Amino acid sequence: MNKIMTPKFSVAALTAAAALTLSACGSDSEETADTASAWDEIQEQGTLTVATSGTLYPTSYREEGTDELTGFEVEVVREMAERLELEVEFSEMGFDEMMTSVQTGQVDIAANDIEINEDRKEKFMFSTPFKYSYGTAIVREGDLSGIETLEDLEGKKAAGASTSVYMETARSYGAEEVTYDNATNETYLRDVAIGRTDVILNDYYLQTLAIEAFPELEIVIHPTIKYRPSEGGMVMNKDNDELAENVNTTIDEMLEDGTIAELSAEFFDGADVTQPIEIEE
């Protein structure tokens, strides 16, 4: 994150200026501060602060050779911010940290392939959904990690973020969780391949492209396990109604004009993740 350099001023001059300002309109400033909304502050600063991982291909990652942050949701955010006439400041962090940062107001939005569910809706506000998928399981190619159904997860080592909906699923079937601190896809996948872990439960589109990126690893998406049809969107603080209203208006426009579908095709190998899907569970 860029460090903002502040100019040096005379302490006496600053003190005098502050005294004049306080004597002239102290009560007005206090009233404005009390009534200013989060959206007002974002507009005044001209910047939207966004938490993302930078390690989740193809949603949020650094492009090889350039080290530039990009990905499906990164570019959705950039286009959305441009339409709102705002700059974007990304903060890269792990999943648990980004949710806490939204809740405490350290960032305005989290964008990282976050599934919308009822438990999260009690604590956070979500944007209009713009990604639909379902859950799959990455296992070892030779023996499918000894897993035929989700019931076989009992006693298996499942890799992922502790508070993700997929880890909740793994725990509910008796799996032993193995967590990482914002690790790359390669770390997760290689650990399954070498037997440090047994399975990764996650989104179908993310898992498919992750495996394609590392063809040397002897891992596959389980051929018969499909579960949890899902929808995903950006996460905001539950109190930021005006921010959510502007975000949703813009997301709706981008869905209507096909912008998000175009970004989906670019990052998901031609697939349109904006369309709801049905699976037979």
C-alpha positions as CSV (number, residue, x, y, z in Angstrom):
1,M,0.0,0.0,0.0
2,N,1.4,3.4,-0.9
3,K,2.5,5.6,2.0
4,I,1.0,9.1,1.8
5,M,3.6,11.8,2.5
6,T,2.4,14.8,4.3
7,P,4.0,18.3,3.8
8,K,5.8,19.9,6.7
9,F,4.2,23.0,8.1
10,S,5.1,25.3,11.0
11,V,3.5,24.1,14.3
12,A,2.6,27.6,15.2
13,A,0.9,28.2,11.9
14,L,-1.1,25.0,12.2
15,T,-2.1,25.9,15.8
16,A,-3.3,29.3,14.8
17,A,-5.2,28.0,11.8
18,A,-6.9,25.3,14.0
19,A,-7.9,27.9,16.6
20,L,-9.5,30.1,14.0
21,T,-11.4,27.2,12.4
22,L,-12.6,25.9,15.8
23,S,-13.8,29.3,16.9
24,A,-15.6,30.0,13.6
25,C,-17.4,26.8,13.0
26,G,-16.6,24.2,15.6
27,S,-20.2,23.2,16.2
28,D,-20.9,23.0,12.4
29,S,-17.9,20.6,11.9
30,E,-19.0,18.4,14.7
31,E,-22.6,18.2,13.3
32,T,-21.2,17.4,9.8
33,A,-18.9,14.6,11.2
34,D,-21.9,13.1,13.1
35,T,-24.1,13.0,10.0
36,A,-21.6,12.1,7.3
37,S,-22.2,8.6,6.0
38,A,-19.6,6.1,4.9
39,W,-20.6,6.8,1.3
40,D,-20.1,10.5,1.8
41,E,-16.6,9.8,3.1
42,I,-15.8,7.5,0.2
43,Q,-16.9,10.2,-2.3
44,E,-14.9,12.9,-0.4
45,Q,-11.7,10.8,-0.5
46,G,-12.4,9.6,-4.0
47,T,-11.2,6.1,-3.2
48,L,-12.9,2.7,-2.6
49,T,-10.9,0.4,-0.3
50,V,-11.2,-3.2,-1.2
51,A,-10.0,-6.4,0.5
52,T,-9.0,-9.3,-1.7
53,S,-6.5,-12.2,-1.5
54,G,-4.3,-11.8,-4.5
55,T,-3.7,-15.6,-4.4
56,L,-7.0,-17.0,-5.6
57,Y,-6.8,-17.8,-9.4
58,P,-8.7,-16.7,-11.5
59,T,-10.6,-14.4,-9.1
60,S,-7.8,-12.4,-7.6
61,Y,-4.1,-13.1,-8.4
62,R,-0.9,-11.5,-9.6
63,E,-0.2,-12.0,-13.3
64,E,3.0,-13.9,-13.9
65,G,5.7,-11.8,-15.5
66,T,4.1,-8.4,-14.6
67,D,3.1,-9.0,-10.9
68,E,0.0,-6.9,-11.6
69,L,-3.1,-7.7,-9.5
70,T,-5.9,-8.9,-11.7
71,G,-8.6,-11.5,-11.9
72,F,-12.3,-11.8,-12.4
73,E,-13.5,-9.9,-9.3
74,V,-10.6,-7.5,-9.3
75,E,-11.6,-6.4,-12.8
76,V,-15.3,-6.3,-11.9
77,V,-14.4,-4.0,-9.0
78,R,-12.2,-1.8,-11.2
79,E,-15.0,-1.3,-13.7
80,M,-17.6,-0.7,-11.0
81,A,-15.4,1.9,-9.4
82,E,-14.7,3.6,-12.7
83,R,-18.5,4.0,-13.2
84,L,-18.8,5.4,-9.7
85,E,-15.9,7.8,-10.5
86,L,-13.8,6.4,-7.8
87,E,-10.2,5.1,-7.5
88,V,-9.6,1.7,-6.0
89,E,-7.1,0.8,-3.3
90,F,-6.7,-3.0,-2.9
91,S,-5.5,-4.6,0.3
92,E,-4.4,-8.2,0.0
93,M,-5.1,-10.4,3.0
94,G,-6.5,-13.8,4.0
95,F,-10.2,-14.6,4.0
96,D,-10.8,-14.4,7.7
97,E,-8.9,-11.1,7.9
98,M,-10.9,-9.5,5.0
99,M,-14.2,-10.3,6.6
100,T,-13.1,-8.8,9.9
101,S,-11.8,-5.7,8.0
102,V,-15.2,-5.2,6.5
103,Q,-16.9,-5.6,9.8
104,T,-14.6,-3.1,11.6
105,G,-14.7,-0.6,8.7
106,Q,-11.0,-0.9,7.8
107,V,-12.1,-1.5,4.2
108,D,-15.2,-0.7,2.3
109,I,-15.7,-4.0,0.4
110,A,-14.3,-7.5,0.2
111,A,-14.2,-9.1,-3.2
112,N,-12.8,-12.7,-3.3
113,D,-15.4,-15.2,-4.6
114,I,-17.4,-15.0,-1.4
115,E,-20.5,-17.1,-1.2
116,I,-23.7,-15.5,-0.1
117,N,-25.5,-17.5,2.7
118,E,-27.9,-16.8,5.5
119,D,-25.4,-16.8,8.3
120,R,-23.2,-14.2,6.6
121,K,-26.3,-12.1,5.7
122,E,-26.9,-11.7,9.4
123,K,-23.5,-10.0,9.8
124,F,-22.8,-8.4,6.4
125,M,-24.5,-6.8,3.5
126,F,-24.0,-8.4,0.0
127,S,-24.1,-7.0,-3.4
128,T,-26.4,-8.3,-6.2
129,P,-25.1,-11.8,-6.9
130,F,-23.0,-12.0,-10.1
131,K,-21.4,-15.4,-9.9
132,Y,-23.2,-18.8,-9.7
133,S,-21.5,-22.1,-9.2
134,Y,-21.5,-25.3,-7.1
135,G,-19.2,-27.2,-4.9
136,T,-16.7,-29.9,-6.0
137,A,-13.8,-31.8,-4.4
138,I,-10.2,-32.0,-5.6
139,V,-8.7,-35.4,-4.7
140,R,-5.7,-37.5,-5.7
141,E,-6.0,-39.0,-9.2
142,G,-5.0,-42.6,-8.4
143,D,-7.4,-43.4,-5.6
144,L,-9.7,-40.3,-5.4
145,S,-8.2,-40.0,-1.9
146,G,-10.4,-42.9,-0.7
147,I,-13.5,-40.7,-1.1
148,E,-16.6,-41.9,-2.9
149,T,-19.2,-39.6,-1.3
150,L,-19.2,-36.6,1.1
151,E,-19.8,-39.1,3.9
152,D,-16.3,-40.5,3.3
153,L,-14.8,-37.1,4.4
154,E,-14.9,-38.4,8.0
155,G,-11.3,-38.5,9.2
156,K,-9.9,-37.1,6.0
157,K,-7.7,-34.0,6.0
158,A,-9.5,-31.1,4.2
159,A,-7.5,-28.0,3.2
160,G,-9.0,-24.5,3.1
161,A,-9.9,-21.4,5.1
162,S,-11.4,-22.1,8.5
163,T,-14.5,-19.9,8.1
164,S,-15.3,-20.7,4.5
165,V,-18.6,-22.4,3.7
166,Y,-16.6,-25.2,2.1
167,M,-14.7,-25.9,5.3
168,E,-18.0,-25.8,7.2
169,T,-19.2,-28.6,4.9
170,A,-16.0,-30.6,5.5
171,R,-16.4,-30.2,9.3
172,S,-20.0,-31.2,9.1
173,Y,-18.9,-34.6,7.6
174,G,-16.2,-35.1,10.2
175,A,-13.1,-34.0,8.2
176,E,-10.0,-32.8,9.9
177,E,-9.3,-29.2,8.8
178,V,-5.9,-28.0,7.6
179,T,-5.8,-24.2,7.3
180,Y,-3.4,-21.8,5.6
181,D,-2.6,-18.1,5.9
182,N,-3.5,-16.8,2.4
183,A,-1.5,-19.5,0.6
184,T,-1.4,-19.8,-3.2
185,N,-3.3,-22.3,-5.2
186,E,-0.2,-24.3,-5.9
187,T,0.4,-24.9,-2.1
188,Y,-3.1,-26.2,-1.6
189,L,-3.0,-28.4,-4.7
190,R,0.5,-29.8,-4.1
191,D,-0.3,-30.8,-0.6
192,V,-3.2,-33.0,-1.8
193,A,-0.9,-34.5,-4.5
194,I,1.8,-35.5,-2.0
195,G,-0.7,-36.7,0.7
196,R,-0.2,-34.0,3.3
197,T,-3.9,-33.4,2.9
198,D,-6.6,-35.4,1.2
199,V,-9.2,-33.1,-0.3
200,I,-10.0,-29.5,-1.2
201,L,-13.7,-28.6,-1.2
202,N,-14.4,-25.4,-3.2
203,D,-16.1,-23.8,-6.2
204,Y,-16.3,-25.8,-9.5
205,Y,-15.0,-23.0,-11.7
206,L,-12.1,-22.1,-9.4
207,Q,-11.1,-25.8,-9.0
208,T,-11.3,-26.6,-12.7
209,L,-8.9,-23.7,-13.7
210,A,-6.6,-24.3,-10.7
211,I,-6.0,-27.9,-11.8
212,E,-5.5,-26.8,-15.4
213,A,-2.8,-24.4,-14.2
214,F,-0.8,-27.3,-12.7
215,P,-1.0,-30.3,-15.0
216,E,2.0,-31.9,-13.5
217,L,0.2,-32.6,-10.2
218,E,-1.7,-36.0,-10.1
219,I,-5.0,-34.6,-8.9
220,V,-8.5,-34.4,-10.3
221,I,-11.9,-33.0,-9.6
222,H,-14.0,-35.9,-8.1
223,P,-16.2,-37.2,-10.9
224,T,-19.4,-37.7,-8.9
225,I,-19.4,-35.2,-6.0
226,K,-21.4,-32.1,-6.7
227,Y,-23.1,-30.1,-3.9
228,R,-24.2,-26.7,-2.7
229,P,-25.4,-24.6,-5.6
230,S,-24.1,-21.2,-4.7
231,E,-24.2,-17.5,-5.6
232,G,-21.5,-15.0,-4.8
233,G,-21.1,-11.2,-4.6
234,M,-19.1,-8.5,-2.9
235,V,-19.3,-8.0,0.9
236,M,-20.0,-4.8,2.7
237,N,-20.6,-3.6,6.3
238,K,-24.2,-4.1,7.3
239,D,-24.6,-0.4,8.2
240,N,-23.4,0.9,4.8
241,D,-26.8,1.1,3.1
242,E,-25.9,4.0,0.8
243,L,-22.7,2.3,-0.4
244,A,-24.6,-0.9,-1.1
245,E,-27.2,1.0,-3.0
246,N,-24.6,2.5,-5.3
247,V,-22.7,-0.7,-5.7
248,N,-25.9,-2.7,-6.6
249,T,-27.1,-0.1,-9.1
250,T,-23.7,-0.3,-10.8
251,I,-23.5,-4.2,-10.7
252,D,-27.0,-4.4,-12.1
253,E,-26.0,-2.1,-15.0
254,M,-22.9,-4.2,-15.7
255,L,-25.0,-7.4,-15.7
256,E,-27.5,-5.9,-18.0
257,D,-25.0,-4.6,-20.5
258,G,-23.0,-7.8,-20.5
259,T,-19.8,-6.4,-19.0
260,I,-19.5,-9.0,-16.3
261,A,-20.3,-11.8,-18.7
262,E,-17.4,-10.6,-20.9
263,L,-15.1,-10.6,-17.9
264,S,-16.3,-14.1,-17.0
265,A,-15.5,-15.4,-20.4
266,E,-12.0,-13.8,-20.2
267,F,-11.1,-15.3,-16.8
268,F,-13.2,-18.6,-16.8
269,D,-12.1,-20.0,-20.1
270,G,-15.2,-18.9,-22.0
271,A,-17.8,-19.8,-19.3
272,D,-20.5,-17.4,-18.2
273,V,-20.6,-17.6,-14.4
274,T,-23.3,-14.9,-14.3
275,Q,-26.0,-17.5,-15.2
276,P,-27.7,-19.5,-12.4
277,I,-27.2,-23.2,-12.7
278,E,-28.9,-26.3,-11.3
279,I,-27.3,-29.6,-10.3
280,E,-28.7,-32.9,-9.3
281,E,-27.4,-33.5,-5.7
